[in-house]
Amino acid sequence: MPDDKLILTEAFVSRSDAVKNRALLLETAQRLFTQQGVNDVTMSAIAEAAGVGKGTLYRHFENKLELTLALLDEDQRLLQMRTLEYLRQSDDDRESLKWFVNEVLGFVDRNSQLLCVNAKTTGSLEVQAHWWWRQTIYGLLNKISPENNNTFVADALYVLLDVHNIYFLRTTRGYGVEDIRQNLLNMINRLV
């Protein structure tokens, strides 16, 4: 009997350490990505900065893409929770749509480097985790004016929020994030 207890305790400690290591690796990667840029940070640098061996890093994340997806997933979950809470409390669908588009723009701006890493393997518009943006936009448009062709308008707004479009607007066209935000909100006012 005492041996069984020891095995369970060791397994629990192991899992607890694994959870702490994963959190440490995510925190370290986020910090390094912010400071140096995603492309300039190696997996080895992340392990070294976190004070863990490369084996520990690779047990949690097979490659940089997997690591970036984990970082995006956490921020995406927070955005979803904020959105659900906001929509529960809001009774103005037009303002809710503008609020949501603004929140998604913030997500894209804050995570642009991570989104670009992911978009190299799959188009960012095709990522299932982002598809709910389009569905939320579509649902709000239908509540505002169900007689409109909301499928097309939802698709158009969704495409405008794509990381590549935002990057183009910022670097090629010279718009700041606030300019993009204001123009998107003005466009919503005219469309719906």
C-alpha positions as CSV (number, residue, x, y, z in Angstrom):
1,M,0.0,0.0,0.0
2,P,2.6,2.7,0.8
3,D,4.2,2.1,-2.6
4,D,1.0,3.0,-4.4
5,K,0.8,6.3,-2.5
6,L,4.3,7.1,-3.5
7,I,3.6,6.4,-7.2
8,L,0.5,8.6,-7.2
9,T,2.4,11.4,-5.4
10,E,5.3,11.2,-7.9
11,A,2.9,11.2,-10.9
12,F,1.1,14.3,-9.5
13,V,4.4,16.1,-8.8
14,S,5.5,15.3,-12.4
15,R,2.3,16.6,-13.9
16,S,2.5,19.7,-11.7
17,D,6.0,20.4,-12.9
18,A,5.0,19.8,-16.5
19,V,2.2,22.4,-16.1
20,K,4.6,24.9,-14.5
21,N,7.2,24.3,-17.3
22,R,4.6,24.8,-20.0
23,A,3.5,28.0,-18.5
24,L,7.1,29.2,-18.0
25,L,7.9,28.3,-21.7
26,L,4.9,30.2,-23.0
27,E,5.6,33.3,-20.8
28,T,9.3,33.2,-21.9
29,A,8.5,32.8,-25.6
30,Q,6.0,35.7,-25.4
31,R,8.5,37.9,-23.8
32,L,11.3,37.0,-26.3
33,F,8.9,37.3,-29.3
34,T,7.9,40.7,-28.1
35,Q,11.4,41.9,-27.5
36,Q,13.2,40.4,-30.6
37,G,10.5,39.3,-33.0
38,V,9.2,35.8,-33.7
39,N,11.5,35.2,-36.6
40,D,14.6,36.1,-34.7
41,V,14.0,33.8,-31.7
42,T,15.1,30.2,-31.8
43,M,13.7,27.3,-29.9
44,S,17.1,27.0,-28.2
45,A,17.0,30.6,-27.1
46,I,13.5,30.0,-25.5
47,A,14.7,26.9,-23.6
48,E,17.9,28.8,-22.4
49,A,16.0,31.9,-21.3
50,A,13.4,29.7,-19.5
51,G,16.2,27.8,-17.7
52,V,15.1,24.4,-19.0
53,G,16.6,21.9,-21.3
54,K,15.7,21.6,-25.0
55,G,14.1,18.2,-24.3
56,T,11.7,19.9,-21.9
57,L,10.8,22.5,-24.5
58,Y,10.3,19.9,-27.3
59,R,8.1,17.7,-25.0
60,H,5.7,20.6,-24.8
61,F,6.1,22.1,-28.3
62,E,7.3,20.2,-31.3
63,N,8.3,23.4,-33.2
64,K,7.9,27.1,-33.2
65,L,4.6,26.9,-35.1
66,E,3.1,24.8,-32.3
67,L,4.4,27.3,-29.7
68,T,2.9,30.2,-31.5
69,L,-0.5,28.4,-31.8
70,A,-0.5,27.8,-28.1
71,L,0.1,31.6,-27.5
72,L,-2.6,32.5,-29.9
73,D,-5.0,30.0,-28.4
74,E,-4.8,31.6,-25.0
75,D,-5.4,35.1,-26.3
76,Q,-8.2,33.8,-28.5
77,R,-9.9,32.2,-25.4
78,L,-9.7,35.5,-23.6
79,L,-11.3,37.3,-26.5
80,Q,-14.1,34.8,-26.7
81,M,-14.8,35.2,-23.0
82,R,-14.8,39.0,-23.2
83,T,-17.1,38.8,-26.3
84,L,-19.6,36.5,-24.6
85,E,-19.7,38.6,-21.5
86,Y,-20.1,41.8,-23.6
87,L,-22.9,40.4,-25.8
88,R,-24.8,39.1,-22.7
89,Q,-24.9,42.7,-21.3
90,S,-25.4,44.7,-24.5
91,D,-28.8,45.5,-25.9
92,D,-27.4,47.5,-28.9
93,D,-26.5,45.2,-31.7
94,R,-24.9,47.9,-33.9
95,E,-22.6,49.0,-31.0
96,S,-21.9,45.4,-30.3
97,L,-20.7,44.8,-33.9
98,K,-18.5,47.9,-33.7
99,W,-17.1,46.8,-30.3
100,F,-16.4,43.3,-31.6
101,V,-14.7,44.5,-34.8
102,N,-12.5,46.8,-32.6
103,E,-11.7,43.9,-30.3
104,V,-10.7,41.6,-33.2
105,L,-8.6,44.4,-34.7
106,G,-6.8,44.7,-31.3
107,F,-6.2,40.9,-31.3
108,V,-4.8,41.0,-34.8
109,D,-2.5,44.0,-34.1
110,R,-1.3,42.5,-30.8
111,N,-0.6,39.1,-32.3
112,S,0.4,40.0,-35.9
113,Q,3.8,38.2,-35.8
114,L,2.3,35.1,-34.3
115,L,-0.6,35.1,-36.9
116,C,1.9,35.5,-39.7
117,V,3.8,32.4,-38.6
118,N,0.6,30.5,-38.6
119,A,-0.6,32.0,-41.9
120,K,2.4,30.6,-43.7
121,T,1.1,27.0,-43.3
122,T,-2.6,27.8,-43.6
123,G,-4.2,30.9,-44.8
124,S,-5.2,33.0,-41.7
125,L,-8.8,33.3,-43.0
126,E,-9.1,29.5,-43.0
127,V,-8.1,29.0,-39.4
128,Q,-11.0,27.5,-37.6
129,A,-10.2,29.4,-34.4
130,H,-10.8,32.7,-36.3
131,W,-13.9,31.5,-38.2
132,W,-16.0,32.4,-35.1
133,W,-15.1,36.0,-35.8
134,R,-17.0,35.8,-39.1
135,Q,-19.9,33.9,-37.5
136,T,-20.2,36.5,-34.8
137,I,-20.1,39.4,-37.3
138,Y,-22.8,37.6,-39.4
139,G,-25.0,36.9,-36.4
140,L,-24.9,40.6,-35.3
141,L,-25.5,41.8,-38.8
142,N,-28.6,39.6,-39.0
143,K,-29.9,41.0,-35.8
144,I,-29.4,44.6,-37.0
145,S,-30.9,44.2,-40.5
146,P,-32.0,40.7,-41.5
147,E,-33.2,41.9,-44.9
148,N,-29.6,42.7,-46.1
149,N,-27.2,40.3,-47.9
150,N,-25.3,39.8,-44.6
151,T,-23.4,36.8,-45.9
152,F,-21.4,39.1,-48.2
153,V,-21.0,41.9,-45.7
154,A,-19.8,39.5,-43.0
155,D,-17.3,38.0,-45.4
156,A,-16.0,41.4,-46.4
157,L,-15.6,42.6,-42.8
158,Y,-13.9,39.3,-42.0
159,V,-11.4,39.7,-44.8
160,L,-10.7,43.2,-43.8
161,L,-9.6,41.9,-40.4
162,D,-7.1,39.4,-41.8
163,V,-3.6,39.9,-40.6
164,H,-2.3,40.3,-44.1
165,N,-4.7,43.0,-44.9
166,I,-3.9,44.9,-41.7
167,Y,-0.2,44.5,-42.4
168,F,-0.7,45.9,-46.0
169,L,-2.7,48.8,-44.6
170,R,0.0,49.6,-42.0
171,T,3.1,49.1,-44.1
172,T,2.2,49.8,-47.7
173,R,-0.6,52.3,-47.2
174,G,0.8,53.9,-44.1
175,Y,-2.3,53.8,-41.9
176,G,-1.9,53.6,-38.2
177,V,-4.0,51.2,-36.1
178,E,-6.2,54.0,-35.0
179,D,-6.8,55.1,-38.6
180,I,-7.8,51.5,-39.5
181,R,-10.1,51.3,-36.5
182,Q,-11.9,54.6,-37.3
183,N,-12.3,53.7,-41.0
184,L,-13.7,50.2,-40.1
185,L,-16.2,51.7,-37.6
186,N,-17.2,54.4,-40.1
187,M,-17.7,51.7,-42.8
188,I,-19.9,49.7,-40.4
189,N,-22.0,52.9,-39.8
190,R,-22.5,53.3,-43.5
191,L,-23.2,49.6,-44.2
192,V,-25.7,48.8,-41.5
